[in-house]
Amino acid sequence: MARTEILRTASKWAMPALLVLLFLWANCTNIFAPEQREPDDYSLTPTKAQTSPDSVLFNFESALNHKDIDVYKRCLHRDFQFIDPHLAATDINALYSYDDEIAIISNMFSLEQVEIQWKFGTLRYTGEGVGEENKDQGDVQSIEAYFQVTVFDGASAQTASGTQKYKFVEQSKDFWVIIENRDESIPPEGR
């Protein structure tokens, strides 16, 4: 009688125990072959350590070509300004800040059908040292960069080129960022 009772109890718990064991086996990982995972901040965008203005421009170009807003943000100082000297000072596009720049670029990056090919050409160092207006920000360097950008929208390609003047500041030891971008390109006719 006791033996019958043991078999009845065992059969009652056998199926749930088997299901639990199967569940555990399916969800266990092999400690000798752990799952390969990418770090959360892994990016396919090629970058360099921003130890000089040249490396910042490399990252800037790479961020544009790979539509990587995080890399783009790392290239800019929080006090960043974009300046278009061809526009009237009252035009909202003549001068805007970091937040405006990030919003504009984020919108451009969100367009799935648009592919960007940005390329810097000739770089010309136009200044070095500390300007009166930037003394509190450390060393400042200026570079005039020729650029060419081609934007593909799936149906056609539009190309523009021109010159940008960038001011760089060493934000912290061996970490440079862009603090100013001045568009020196020749404006289109009628502007």
Secondary structure as UniProt FT lines:
FT   HELIX           2..27
FT   TURN            31..32
FT   TURN            40..41
FT   HELIX           53..66
FT   HELIX           69..75
FT   STRAND          76..83
FT   TURN            85..86
FT   TURN            89..90
FT   TURN            92..93
FT   STRAND          95..97
FT   HELIX           98..109
FT   TURN            112..113
FT   STRAND          115..129
FT   HELIX           132..137
FT   STRAND          140..152
FT   STRAND          157..172
FT   TURN            173..174
FT   STRAND          175..183
FT   TURN            189..190
//
